[in-house]
Amino acid sequence: MATNPKKTAQRQGFKTGEYIVYPSHGVGQITAIEEQSVAGHTLELLVIVFEQDKMTLRVPVAKIASVGMRKLGDPAAVKKALETVRGRPRVKRTMWSRRAQEYEAKINSGDLNSISEVVRDLFRSDTQPEQSYSERQLYEAALDRMAREIAAVNKCSETEAVKQIEQNLAKSPSRLKAAAAAEAEAEAEAAEQDASKEEAA
């Protein structure tokens, strides 16, 4: 099996050096386009490196469309995803196992907006009840995918991208309401304590 790496080249609109989104793995970078001869046939392969996962994939050029590989979103797609996380969480009243499958399918769809819906629906602020282990895992997987794409589009670090997502999550109307309610409760408690102190005095 002979392998010939080709220098910068372009196939189906994808070129070496470019960042792409591979649905089941998230953001990767095309590092080369290779030719391999298998049983007398020459196959062209895109070599994609996923740095965080320390993984390299070789995708036949002919399979690009069927695996759902796509270019990075544009700033408008990022803006829409950040608007989505500011929305009201939509949690269906179905069994957790069914919901978990739906969330997983959204994460692996590679669609930035679907991933941002999972982040929105599974996010828990400090004033909300704890997440279960599996909820937390799905939330972190979605957050990680979303942050990687935003970081690649905005050319910033992943930490900055996560911060940006979390700032938008905090702006959700239901979260603002919950935060205001918690604050009012704390103030009422403090006033009650002050009153009882005065009485004791």
C-alpha positions as CSV (number, residue, x, y, z in Angstrom):
1,M,0.0,0.0,0.0
2,A,1.8,3.1,-1.2
3,T,1.1,6.5,0.2
4,N,1.9,9.7,-1.6
5,P,1.4,12.9,0.5
6,K,0.4,15.8,-1.7
7,K,1.4,19.3,-0.8
8,T,-1.3,22.0,-0.5
9,A,-4.2,20.9,-2.5
10,Q,-7.9,21.3,-2.6
11,R,-10.7,18.7,-2.9
12,Q,-14.4,19.4,-3.0
13,G,-13.8,22.9,-1.6
14,F,-11.7,21.6,1.4
15,K,-8.0,22.5,1.4
16,T,-5.0,21.6,3.5
17,G,-4.4,23.7,6.6
18,E,-8.1,24.4,6.9
19,Y,-10.2,23.7,10.1
20,I,-13.3,21.6,9.5
21,V,-16.1,20.1,11.6
22,Y,-16.5,16.3,11.5
23,P,-19.8,15.4,13.1
24,S,-18.8,12.6,15.5
25,H,-15.5,14.2,16.6
26,G,-15.9,18.0,16.3
27,V,-13.3,20.4,15.0
28,G,-10.2,19.1,13.3
29,Q,-7.6,20.3,10.9
30,I,-6.8,19.0,7.4
31,T,-3.1,18.5,7.4
32,A,-2.6,16.7,4.1
33,I,-4.3,15.1,1.1
34,E,-2.8,11.7,0.4
35,E,-3.1,9.1,-2.3
36,Q,-3.2,5.4,-1.4
37,S,-3.3,2.6,-3.8
38,V,-5.5,-0.2,-2.5
39,A,-6.0,-3.3,-4.7
40,G,-5.0,-1.5,-7.8
41,H,-7.3,1.5,-7.1
42,T,-6.0,4.9,-6.2
43,L,-7.8,6.5,-3.2
44,E,-7.5,10.1,-2.3
45,L,-7.7,10.7,1.4
46,L,-8.0,13.8,3.6
47,V,-5.7,13.5,6.7
48,I,-7.6,15.2,9.6
49,V,-5.9,15.8,12.9
50,F,-8.0,16.3,16.1
51,E,-5.4,17.8,18.4
52,Q,-7.3,17.5,21.7
53,D,-8.1,13.9,21.2
54,K,-4.6,13.1,19.9
55,M,-6.3,11.4,16.9
56,T,-5.8,11.3,13.2
57,L,-8.5,10.3,10.7
58,R,-8.1,9.5,7.0
59,V,-11.3,10.3,5.2
60,P,-11.7,9.2,1.5
61,V,-12.5,12.3,-0.6
62,A,-15.5,10.4,-2.1
63,K,-17.0,10.0,1.4
64,I,-16.8,13.7,2.5
65,A,-20.5,14.4,1.8
66,S,-21.8,11.1,3.3
67,V,-20.0,11.5,6.6
68,G,-21.4,15.0,6.9
69,M,-18.1,16.8,7.2
70,R,-18.5,20.6,6.8
71,K,-16.6,23.8,6.9
72,L,-16.5,25.9,10.1
73,G,-19.5,28.0,10.8
74,D,-19.2,31.8,10.1
75,P,-19.5,34.6,12.7
76,A,-23.3,34.8,12.0
77,A,-23.6,31.0,12.9
78,V,-21.7,31.7,16.1
79,K,-23.9,34.7,17.0
80,K,-27.0,32.5,16.4
81,A,-25.6,29.7,18.6
82,L,-24.9,32.2,21.4
83,E,-28.4,33.6,21.1
84,T,-29.8,30.1,21.4
85,V,-28.0,29.5,24.8
86,R,-29.6,32.7,26.1
87,G,-33.0,31.3,25.4
88,R,-35.3,29.5,27.8
89,P,-34.4,25.8,28.4
90,R,-36.8,23.4,26.7
91,V,-36.8,20.2,28.6
92,K,-39.2,17.5,27.4
93,R,-41.0,15.4,30.0
94,T,-39.8,12.1,28.6
95,M,-37.7,9.5,30.3
96,W,-34.1,10.5,30.8
97,S,-32.8,7.6,28.6
98,R,-34.8,8.9,25.7
99,R,-33.7,12.5,26.2
100,A,-30.1,11.5,26.6
101,Q,-30.3,9.7,23.2
102,E,-31.7,12.9,21.6
103,Y,-29.0,15.1,23.2
104,E,-26.3,12.7,22.0
105,A,-27.7,12.7,18.5
106,K,-27.7,16.5,18.5
107,I,-24.0,16.6,19.7
108,N,-22.9,14.1,17.1
109,S,-24.9,15.9,14.3
110,G,-22.1,18.4,14.1
111,D,-24.7,21.2,13.8
112,L,-23.6,24.1,15.9
113,N,-27.1,25.3,16.6
114,S,-28.3,21.8,17.7
115,I,-25.2,21.6,20.0
116,S,-26.0,25.0,21.5
117,E,-29.6,23.7,22.3
118,V,-28.0,20.9,24.3
119,V,-25.8,23.4,26.2
120,R,-28.9,25.6,26.9
121,D,-31.1,22.7,28.1
122,L,-28.5,21.0,30.3
123,F,-26.9,24.0,31.9
124,R,-27.3,24.4,35.7
125,S,-26.5,27.6,37.5
126,D,-25.4,27.7,41.2
127,T,-29.0,28.3,42.3
128,Q,-30.4,25.3,40.5
129,P,-30.4,21.6,41.6
130,E,-27.4,19.5,40.9
131,Q,-27.0,17.6,37.6
132,S,-26.8,13.8,37.5
133,Y,-23.5,12.3,36.3
134,S,-24.8,11.5,32.8
135,E,-26.3,15.0,32.4
136,R,-23.1,16.6,33.4
137,Q,-21.1,14.4,30.9
138,L,-23.5,15.3,28.0
139,Y,-23.4,19.0,29.0
140,E,-19.6,19.0,29.1
141,A,-19.4,17.2,25.7
142,A,-21.7,19.7,24.1
143,L,-19.9,22.7,25.7
144,D,-16.6,21.4,24.6
145,R,-17.8,20.9,20.9
146,M,-19.4,24.4,20.9
147,A,-16.3,26.1,22.4
148,R,-13.9,24.4,20.0
149,E,-15.9,25.7,17.0
150,I,-16.3,29.2,18.4
151,A,-12.6,29.3,19.3
152,A,-11.7,28.3,15.7
153,V,-14.1,30.8,14.1
154,N,-13.2,33.7,16.4
155,K,-9.5,32.7,16.5
156,C,-9.4,32.8,20.3
157,S,-8.5,30.3,22.9
158,E,-11.0,27.6,24.0
159,T,-11.0,29.0,27.5
160,E,-12.2,32.4,26.1
161,A,-14.8,30.7,24.0
162,V,-16.2,28.8,27.1
163,K,-16.3,32.1,29.0
164,Q,-18.2,33.7,26.2
165,I,-20.8,30.8,26.2
166,E,-21.1,31.0,30.0
167,Q,-21.7,34.7,29.9
168,N,-24.5,34.2,27.4
169,L,-26.0,31.4,29.5
170,A,-26.1,33.7,32.5
171,K,-28.2,36.2,30.4
172,S,-31.1,33.7,29.9
173,P,-34.4,35.3,31.2
174,S,-35.2,32.3,33.3
175,R,-31.7,32.3,34.9
176,L,-31.9,36.1,35.6
177,K,-35.3,35.5,37.2
178,A,-33.8,32.6,39.3
179,A,-30.8,34.8,40.3
180,A,-33.1,37.7,41.3
181,A,-35.4,35.4,43.3
182,A,-32.3,33.9,45.2
183,E,-31.1,37.4,45.9
184,A,-34.5,38.6,47.2
185,E,-34.6,35.5,49.4
186,A,-31.1,36.2,50.8
187,E,-32.1,39.9,51.5
188,A,-35.3,38.8,53.2
189,E,-33.4,36.3,55.4
190,A,-30.8,39.0,56.3
191,A,-33.6,41.5,57.2
192,E,-35.2,38.8,59.4
193,Q,-32.0,38.1,61.2
194,D,-31.5,41.9,61.8
195,A,-35.0,42.1,63.2
196,S,-34.5,39.2,65.6
197,K,-31.1,40.7,66.7
198,E,-32.9,44.0,67.5
199,E,-35.6,42.1,69.5
200,A,-32.9,40.2,71.4
201,A,-31.2,43.5,72.2
